[in-house]
Amino acid sequence: MPTIADVVRELESAYDPRWAESWDAVGLVCGDPSARVRRVLFAVDPVAVVADEALAWGADLVVTHHPLYLRGTTTVAATTFKGRLVHTLIKNDVGLFTAHTNADVADPGVSDALARAVGLTGPLTPLQPSADDPRRGLGRVGSLPAPITLRAFARQAARGLPGTAGGLRVAGDPDREVRRVAVSGGAGDSLLTTARAAGVDVFLTADLRHHPASEFMEAADGPALIDAAHWATEWPWLTEAARRLTSGLAEKGITVETRVSETVTDAWTTTAECEDLK
């Protein structure tokens, strides 16, 4: 049976911590590196329901995309939800590991999985290549097998992504032709200008704010926009990360059992029409 250190070594060979942004917090959050690992649970968010799932399944390690502690802290007291989570994991001998922006820019990484989930085929290239390696970077650009309308592509994307209360928001002519697509898992405001320069027909991402999106759509020559839930755009990566872990360890004669959490941890749980509130 491998140790946490063995699993961390394998994960960091795929998602090098040196690729993470300077503000990020990646790597082993809690857990004894010498502890044995039989089961690894993959999830987007390190939250209580994920910890509960890990305990119920008998996981020895949880791998999440989002960090538990992104900013500095002076306490892990159980008076906060983060402290309670740390206490729960440690008391039950469950480790926690995070691959965040280092997984975003990996090749393949978060946006590769998103691109495949919404139907892009063939080669994918970074929307914003990394300076030290153009094969890596933020976002991905690719093509559909054949042109379809924006309306049809939005429906296809909705079917390919896990369902959330908010669904997908679409900006642009529903009948415009879509063939070349840019995607970026997670918040994509910062890549709007880059997406326009890439000459794509639509940019699919998450957490688009009103003013940047509104101003972006004023340009007649820009792509359409599709705004999905942050959690939904990053969830497809979990399967790829689990596969890379098991295949990498298998090459070394090591076996672990993995599971991708299907628990929806998107913050929004329902929607309401104005008429429903009267």
C-alpha atoms as one frame of an Amber mdcrd trajectory, in Angstrom:
protein
   0.000   0.000   0.000   1.402   3.443  -0.903   1.874   6.275   1.556   0.539
   9.806   1.356   4.056  10.821   0.338   3.902   8.406  -2.629   0.560   9.828
  -3.767   1.708  13.423  -3.320   4.843  12.703  -5.326   2.764  11.298  -8.183
   0.274  14.162  -8.144   3.025  16.772  -8.092   4.712  15.106 -11.070   1.521
  15.847 -13.014   0.738  19.196 -11.356   4.076  20.716 -10.452   3.665  23.130
  -7.493   6.164  25.451  -9.190   3.484  26.175 -11.800   1.122  27.630  -9.175
   0.590  31.370  -8.944   2.603  33.149  -6.266  -0.565  33.913  -4.283  -1.782
  30.319  -4.365  -1.599  27.640  -1.650  -1.147  24.139  -3.051   0.174  20.819
  -1.816  -0.415  18.782   1.333  -2.635  20.668   3.778  -2.888  18.027   6.494
  -1.975  14.379   6.891   1.074  12.329   7.846   3.243  11.701   4.759   4.089
   8.243   6.111   0.422   7.247   6.518  -0.818   4.446   4.256  -3.293   5.212
   1.459  -5.851   2.781   0.109  -8.587   5.119  -1.102  -8.401   8.652  -2.546
 -11.459  10.891  -2.967 -11.349  13.700  -5.563 -13.548  16.805  -5.137 -13.596
  20.454  -6.160 -14.147  22.007  -2.729 -12.771  21.169   0.740 -16.064  21.533
   2.600 -17.921  19.597   5.291 -20.091  17.491   2.967 -16.980  16.332   1.109
 -15.314  15.392   4.394 -18.459  13.467   5.359 -18.353  11.618   2.027 -14.689
  10.801   2.556 -15.374   9.323   5.989 -18.397   7.356   4.800 -16.413   5.852
   1.913 -13.330   5.186   4.009 -10.981   7.515   2.145  -7.457   7.985   3.437
  -6.786  11.111   1.381  -8.935  13.834  -0.169  -7.641  15.671  -3.233  -9.385
  18.971  -3.929  -8.969  21.632  -6.566  -9.683  24.576  -4.303  -7.399  25.337
  -1.360  -8.755  25.230   2.181  -6.465  28.027   3.345  -5.732  30.431   0.519
  -4.735  33.245   2.846  -2.720  33.123   6.022  -4.341  32.019   9.261  -3.375
  31.991  12.909  -5.783  29.288  14.063  -7.329  25.955  13.183  -9.762  26.143
  16.114 -12.991  24.233  15.549 -14.924  27.470  16.068 -14.629  28.107  12.300
 -15.812  25.827   9.507 -12.250  25.477   8.198 -10.953  24.595  11.644 -13.744
  22.052  12.125 -12.851  20.492   8.782  -9.191  20.155   9.766 -10.194  18.611
  13.103 -12.522  16.140  11.370  -9.874  15.038   8.893  -7.053  14.720  11.417
  -9.156  12.868  14.006 -10.083  10.327  11.341  -6.580  10.023   9.826  -7.624
  11.529   6.490  -5.160  13.710   4.599  -5.982  16.696   2.388  -4.062  17.687
  -0.752  -4.728  20.607  -3.110  -3.832  21.157  -6.779  -5.176  24.552  -7.847
  -3.565  26.955 -10.314  -0.845  24.387 -10.989  -3.642  22.126 -12.291  -5.203
  25.022 -14.219  -2.107  25.477 -16.373  -1.054  21.825 -16.636  -1.040  19.928
 -19.943  -3.568  18.380 -19.712  -5.256  20.369 -16.994  -8.574  21.757 -15.836
  -9.506  23.487 -19.083  -8.646  20.465 -21.240 -11.229  18.438 -19.344 -13.742
  21.281 -19.650 -13.162  21.539 -23.397 -13.817  17.836 -23.907 -16.899  17.952
 -21.675 -18.563  20.606 -23.844 -17.758  18.815 -27.108 -14.486  20.200 -28.452
 -12.542  17.650 -30.487  -9.098  17.545 -32.022  -6.066  19.510 -30.817  -6.359
  22.007 -27.982  -4.036  24.956 -27.447  -3.720  27.252 -24.415  -5.733  30.453
 -24.609  -2.985  32.207 -22.643   0.228  30.150 -22.925   2.668  30.014 -20.035
   5.833  32.022 -20.611   8.142  29.101 -19.839   6.256  26.445 -21.820   3.723
  27.274 -24.582   2.153  23.817 -24.251   0.831  24.826 -20.833  -1.250  27.819
 -19.811  -4.663  29.174 -18.894  -7.759  28.197 -20.860  -7.965  26.162 -24.037
  -8.980  26.858 -27.631 -10.384  24.169 -29.880 -13.006  23.396 -32.492 -16.308
  21.588 -32.742 -16.577  18.718 -35.249 -18.990  20.835 -37.328 -20.495  24.321
 -37.050 -23.643  24.654 -34.962 -25.652  27.577 -33.651 -24.858  29.260 -30.362
 -28.205  28.002 -29.099 -27.302  24.409 -29.963 -23.820  24.723 -28.490 -25.188
  26.112 -25.222 -27.534  23.136 -24.967 -24.674  20.761 -25.736 -22.509  22.400
 -23.074 -25.308  22.192 -20.529 -25.654  18.462 -21.200 -21.894  17.926 -20.907
 -21.475  19.724 -17.591 -22.888  18.664 -14.222 -26.169  20.331 -13.422 -26.342
  23.313 -11.086 -29.166  25.579  -9.974 -28.013  28.477 -12.139 -27.510  26.541
 -15.369 -25.753  28.462 -18.149 -26.125  32.146 -19.007 -25.640  33.067 -22.671
 -24.822  36.440 -24.250 -25.011  36.792 -28.032 -27.208  36.007 -31.021 -28.623
  32.505 -30.432 -28.477  31.835 -34.183 -24.862  32.848 -34.757 -22.604  30.096
 -36.055 -20.155  28.545 -33.624 -17.163  26.432 -34.609 -14.091  27.739 -32.810
 -14.431  27.872 -29.027 -12.372  29.091 -26.067 -12.950  27.755 -22.565 -11.456
  28.450 -19.162 -12.323  26.588 -15.987 -13.142  28.837 -13.057 -13.323  32.630
 -13.089 -12.552  33.932 -16.584 -12.976  37.712 -16.423  -9.260  38.270 -16.867
  -9.237  36.378 -20.183 -12.004  38.310 -21.985  -9.612  40.422 -24.037  -7.470
  37.381 -24.792 -10.535  35.472 -26.000 -11.455  38.277 -28.389  -7.911  38.360
 -29.768  -8.028  34.586 -30.305 -10.758  34.997 -32.902 -13.115  32.452 -31.367
 -16.867  32.342 -31.860 -17.703  31.841 -28.185 -15.911  31.980 -24.845 -17.220
  29.658 -22.114 -16.071  30.263 -18.557 -17.452  31.108 -15.098 -18.014  34.021
 -12.712 -18.363  36.684 -15.400 -19.259  40.006 -13.797 -21.885  42.369 -15.174
 -19.735  45.330 -16.203 -16.886  43.455 -17.929 -19.372  41.226 -19.763 -21.622
  44.129 -20.734 -18.741  46.190 -22.094 -17.315  43.144 -23.875 -20.579  42.515
 -25.712 -20.655  46.087 -27.044 -17.953  45.170 -29.566 -19.557  43.941 -32.778
 -16.661  41.647 -33.713 -16.283  39.796 -30.399 -17.293  36.256 -29.504 -20.466
  35.275 -27.715 -20.210  34.482 -24.002 -21.403  31.531 -21.951 -21.198  31.843
 -18.182 -21.398  28.583 -16.209 -21.152  27.803 -12.514 -17.582  27.925 -11.216
 -17.878  24.454  -9.654 -19.316  22.938 -12.844 -16.465  24.149 -15.070 -13.833
  22.571 -12.838 -15.581  19.314 -11.909 -14.730  17.481 -15.205 -11.015  17.679
 -14.299 -11.477  15.400 -11.303 -11.881  12.297 -13.466  -8.734  13.119 -15.429
  -6.744  13.784 -12.241  -7.897  10.489 -10.736  -6.965   8.644 -13.925  -3.506
  10.202 -14.008  -2.911   9.237 -10.400  -3.950   5.598 -10.793  -2.135   5.108
 -14.106   1.031   6.785 -12.836   1.104   4.662  -9.701   0.240   1.517 -11.672
   3.392   1.992 -13.751   5.275   1.692 -10.467   3.359  -1.397  -9.399   1.232
   0.537  -6.911  -2.546   0.347  -6.690  -4.996   2.782  -5.102  -8.759   3.065
  -5.371 -10.098   6.457  -6.457 -13.521   8.022  -6.440 -14.789  11.292  -7.916
 -17.262  13.051  -5.657 -20.563  13.818  -7.368 -21.706  15.986  -4.481 -22.660
  19.398  -5.866 -20.820  21.995  -3.808 -21.791  24.990  -5.915 -22.793  27.774
  -3.539 -26.141  28.449  -5.250 -28.842  25.884  -4.504 -31.955  27.180  -6.260
 -33.376  29.964  -8.421 -36.622  31.909  -8.244 -38.531  33.974 -10.768 -39.658
  37.394  -9.593 -43.271  36.207  -9.902 -42.535  33.418  -7.399 -41.673  35.979
  -4.748 -44.896  37.978  -4.936
